[in-house]
Amino acid sequence: MVLLCGIAGSGKTTYAKDLETRGYVRLSVDEEIWDRFGRYGVDYEPDEYERHTRVAREAVRERMLSLIAEGRDVVVDSSFWQRSLRQEYKQLIERAGGRWRLVYLRADPELLRGRLRVRAARFDANAAFPITEELFAHYLDSFEPPSGEGEEIVPVSDHVPALPGAEADR
């Protein structure tokens, strides 16, 4: 089980897709929302987003537990911005008999801003929720970077390096 952690634009989906090519099952809250409900403000009203997020998180959680029971390699593509949520998932994984790795993609805010501008022009699950400058500032202020949680820190530049040790826990 690989739990990806990082602010929007840090490369979590790119990392997760790389692991997917190596046999991991990729789970994404954003894609679950996209598949079930569509695009924010287009296919559903903005005030429905929190409810849709709860539904999507529960679906990802249930699928993750099912995949652990099957002995599958899984990557969870989510921001895991709160320490408490990371702890919750690590405990779920351990109780289900799995082993976790927490990979923190750490990036400079200016790099993230540039990536988010590019992403906003796309039409896919990762661009389905618009991230304004105000919202991005809130993300920066509220993000709880992992520290002392068994995390692997991956510094992110304008390219996304290969996940270190990706084969180690397979």
C-alpha positions as CSV (number, residue, x, y, z in Angstrom):
1,M,0.0,0.0,0.0
2,V,1.4,3.3,-1.1
3,L,-0.2,6.4,0.3
4,L,0.7,9.5,-1.7
5,C,0.8,12.8,0.2
6,G,1.2,16.3,-1.2
7,I,-0.5,19.5,-2.1
8,A,-2.5,19.8,-5.4
9,G,-0.1,19.9,-8.3
10,S,2.7,18.0,-6.6
11,G,2.6,15.1,-9.0
12,K,0.6,12.5,-7.0
13,T,-1.4,11.3,-10.0
14,T,1.7,11.1,-12.2
15,Y,3.4,9.0,-9.5
16,A,0.3,6.8,-9.1
17,K,0.1,6.2,-12.8
18,D,3.7,5.2,-12.9
19,L,3.1,2.6,-10.2
20,E,0.0,1.5,-12.0
21,T,2.2,0.5,-15.0
22,R,4.1,-1.7,-12.5
23,G,1.0,-3.6,-11.5
24,Y,-0.4,-1.5,-8.7
25,V,-4.1,-0.7,-8.5
26,R,-4.6,3.0,-8.5
27,L,-7.3,4.5,-6.4
28,S,-8.3,8.2,-6.7
29,V,-10.9,10.2,-4.9
30,D,-10.9,12.8,-7.7
31,E,-11.5,10.1,-10.3
32,E,-14.2,8.5,-8.2
33,I,-16.0,11.8,-8.0
34,W,-15.5,12.4,-11.8
35,D,-16.8,8.9,-12.7
36,R,-19.9,9.1,-10.4
37,F,-20.8,12.8,-10.5
38,G,-18.9,14.5,-13.3
39,R,-17.4,18.0,-13.3
40,Y,-17.7,20.5,-10.4
41,G,-20.1,23.3,-11.3
42,V,-21.0,21.7,-14.6
43,D,-22.5,18.3,-13.9
44,Y,-23.3,19.0,-10.2
45,E,-23.8,22.1,-8.1
46,P,-20.8,23.3,-6.0
47,D,-22.7,22.9,-2.8
48,E,-22.8,19.1,-3.5
49,Y,-19.0,18.7,-3.6
50,E,-18.5,17.8,0.1
51,R,-21.2,15.2,0.0
52,H,-19.7,13.7,-3.2
53,T,-16.3,13.7,-1.7
54,R,-17.6,11.7,1.3
55,V,-19.2,9.2,-1.0
56,A,-16.0,8.9,-3.1
57,R,-13.7,8.6,0.0
58,E,-15.9,5.8,1.3
59,A,-15.8,4.0,-2.1
60,V,-12.0,4.3,-2.2
61,R,-11.6,3.1,1.3
62,E,-13.9,0.0,0.7
63,R,-12.1,-0.8,-2.5
64,M,-8.7,-0.5,-0.8
65,L,-9.7,-2.9,2.0
66,S,-11.0,-5.4,-0.6
67,L,-7.7,-5.2,-2.6
68,I,-5.6,-5.7,0.6
69,A,-7.7,-8.8,1.3
70,E,-6.8,-10.0,-2.2
71,G,-3.1,-9.3,-1.6
72,R,-2.9,-6.7,-4.3
73,D,-0.5,-3.8,-4.5
74,V,-2.4,-0.5,-4.2
75,V,-1.6,3.2,-4.5
76,V,-4.0,5.7,-3.1
77,D,-3.8,9.0,-5.0
78,S,-5.0,11.6,-2.5
79,S,-3.6,14.6,-0.8
80,F,-3.7,13.1,2.7
81,W,-3.3,16.7,3.9
82,Q,-4.2,15.9,7.5
83,R,-2.0,13.9,9.9
84,S,-5.2,12.3,11.4
85,L,-6.3,11.0,8.0
86,R,-2.9,9.6,7.3
87,Q,-3.0,7.8,10.7
88,E,-6.5,6.5,10.1
89,Y,-5.5,5.0,6.7
90,K,-2.2,3.5,8.1
91,Q,-4.2,1.8,10.9
92,L,-6.9,0.6,8.5
93,I,-4.1,-1.0,6.3
94,E,-2.4,-2.6,9.3
95,R,-5.7,-4.0,10.7
96,A,-6.5,-5.4,7.3
97,G,-3.1,-7.2,7.2
98,G,-1.3,-4.8,4.8
99,R,1.9,-2.8,4.9
100,W,1.9,0.9,4.1
101,R,4.4,3.3,2.7
102,L,3.8,7.1,3.0
103,V,5.3,9.0,0.1
104,Y,5.4,12.8,0.5
105,L,5.8,14.7,-2.7
106,R,7.3,18.0,-1.5
107,A,7.2,20.9,-3.9
108,D,7.8,24.6,-4.0
109,P,4.5,26.6,-4.0
110,E,5.5,28.6,-7.1
111,L,6.1,25.3,-9.0
112,L,2.7,24.1,-7.9
113,R,1.0,27.4,-9.0
114,G,2.4,26.9,-12.5
115,R,1.3,23.3,-12.7
116,L,-2.2,24.2,-11.5
117,R,-2.5,26.9,-14.2
118,V,-1.7,24.3,-16.8
119,R,-4.0,21.7,-15.3
120,A,-6.9,24.1,-15.2
121,A,-7.0,24.1,-19.0
122,R,-7.5,20.3,-19.2
123,F,-10.8,18.4,-19.1
124,D,-10.2,15.4,-16.9
125,A,-10.8,14.2,-13.3
126,N,-7.8,16.1,-11.9
127,A,-9.1,19.3,-13.4
128,A,-12.7,18.7,-12.4
129,F,-12.4,20.9,-9.3
130,P,-11.1,24.4,-9.9
131,I,-8.4,25.6,-7.6
132,T,-8.4,29.3,-7.3
133,E,-5.5,31.3,-5.9
134,E,-7.5,31.8,-2.7
135,L,-8.2,28.1,-2.4
136,F,-4.5,27.3,-3.1
137,A,-3.4,29.7,-0.3
138,H,-5.8,27.9,2.0
139,Y,-4.3,24.5,1.0
140,L,-0.8,25.9,1.7
141,D,-1.9,27.2,5.1
142,S,-3.8,24.1,6.2
143,F,-1.5,21.4,4.9
144,E,0.1,19.3,7.6
145,P,3.4,18.0,6.2
146,P,4.3,14.6,7.4
147,S,7.1,14.6,10.0
148,G,8.1,11.5,12.0
149,E,5.4,9.4,10.5
150,G,7.6,7.0,8.6
151,E,7.3,9.1,5.5
152,E,9.6,9.0,2.4
153,I,10.2,12.5,1.2
154,V,10.5,13.0,-2.5
155,P,11.5,16.5,-3.5
156,V,9.6,17.6,-6.6
157,S,11.0,19.8,-9.3
158,D,9.8,20.5,-12.8
159,H,9.9,16.8,-13.5
160,V,8.7,13.9,-11.4
161,P,11.5,11.4,-10.5
162,A,10.9,7.6,-10.2
163,L,9.5,6.5,-6.9
164,P,12.4,5.3,-4.7
165,G,12.2,1.7,-3.7
166,A,8.9,1.1,-5.5
167,E,9.7,-2.6,-5.8
168,A,10.9,-3.0,-2.1
169,D,7.5,-3.8,-0.5
170,R,5.8,-5.7,-3.3
